[in-house]
Amino acid sequence: MDVIAGLFMVLGAALVLIAGIGVARSWSIYARMHSVAIAPTLGVTSVAVGLALSIRSTTAYVTAFLVVILLLVTGPVGSHLLTRAVYRQMQSALDSVDELARDESSDS
């Protein structure tokens, strides 16, 4: 069981490392947000599962489960809000129709 827990922890650390590399190498703020939103969520989830398997107690399982649920709920919402704030502050050249601006102008 310790080997499986170690594999989960190494996988989680690798995913977080890949996210860090993605932030450093991405050319666009939106590409950076994508790498920040996806990989750390899966990475921290893997580390929490590995930690729960390593400790082997009911408290560890419940705590890991709560951490994973909280992260899965707050991570995408925070990334969405941050990306939307960047969109409102920056003018970027888009390749196609700006649907968000079109929708916001039709609402008012």
KOLTI-171650 format. One line per 2 residues: number of its first residue (from 1); their letters; for each residue x, y, z of C-alpha. Coordinates in steps of 0.2 Angstrom, whole numbers, always signed. Layout:
BEGIN
NUM = a = X:Y:Z; ...
# end
This chain:
BEGIN
1 = md = +0:+0:+0; +15:+12:+3
3 = vi = +21:+10:-15; +4:+15:-21
5 = ag = +3:+30:-10; +21:+35:-15
7 = lf = +16:+33:-33; +1:+45:-30
9 = mv = +12:+57:-22; +25:+57:-35
11 = lg = +12:+59:-49; +4:+74:-40
13 = aa = +21:+82:-38; +25:+79:-56
15 = lv = +8:+87:-61; +11:+103:-50
17 = li = +29:+104:-58; +22:+103:-76
19 = ag = +10:+117:-71; +24:+127:-65
21 = ig = +34:+124:-81; +18:+128:-91
23 = va = +16:+145:-82; +34:+149:-86
25 = rs = +34:+144:-104; +17:+150:-110
27 = ws = +16:+166:-121; -2:+171:-117
29 = iy = -11:+175:-101; -25:+163:-106
31 = ar = -13:+149:-109; -5:+152:-92
33 = mh = -22:+152:-83; -26:+135:-92
35 = sv = -10:+127:-85; -13:+135:-68
37 = ai = -31:+129:-67; -30:+111:-73
39 = ap = -13:+103:-67; -13:+108:-49
41 = tl = -30:+103:-46; -26:+85:-51
43 = gv = -9:+86:-43; -16:+91:-26
45 = ts = -29:+78:-28; -16:+64:-31
47 = va = -6:+70:-16; -21:+70:-5
49 = vg = -26:+52:-10; -8:+47:-8
51 = la = -7:+54:+9; -23:+46:+15
53 = ls = -17:+29:+9; +0:+32:+18
55 = ir = -8:+37:+34; -22:+24:+34
57 = st = -34:+32:+47; -52:+37:+46
59 = ta = -47:+55:+50; -35:+55:+36
61 = yv = -48:+48:+23; -61:+61:+29
63 = ta = -48:+76:+28; -42:+71:+11
65 = fl = -59:+69:+5; -64:+86:+11
67 = vv = -48:+94:+4; -51:+86:-13
69 = il = -70:+92:-13; -65:+109:-8
71 = ll = -52:+110:-21; -63:+104:-35
73 = vt = -76:+116:-31; -65:+132:-28
75 = gp = -52:+129:-40; -62:+131:-56
77 = vg = -72:+145:-49; -57:+155:-44
79 = sh = -49:+152:-61; -64:+157:-70
81 = ll = -66:+173:-60; -47:+177:-62
83 = tr = -48:+174:-81; -64:+185:-83
85 = av = -55:+199:-73; -40:+198:-85
87 = yr = -52:+198:-100; -60:+214:-94
89 = qm = -43:+223:-90; -34:+218:-106
91 = qs = -38:+221:-124; -31:+206:-134
93 = al = -32:+202:-152; -45:+188:-155
95 = ds = -45:+177:-170; -64:+175:-170
97 = vd = -80:+184:-164; -79:+190:-146
99 = el = -95:+181:-139; -93:+187:-121
101 = ar = -93:+205:-127; -107:+202:-138
103 = de = -117:+194:-124; -113:+207:-112
105 = ss = -119:+221:-124; -135:+212:-128
107 = ds = -139:+210:-109; -139:+229:-106
# end
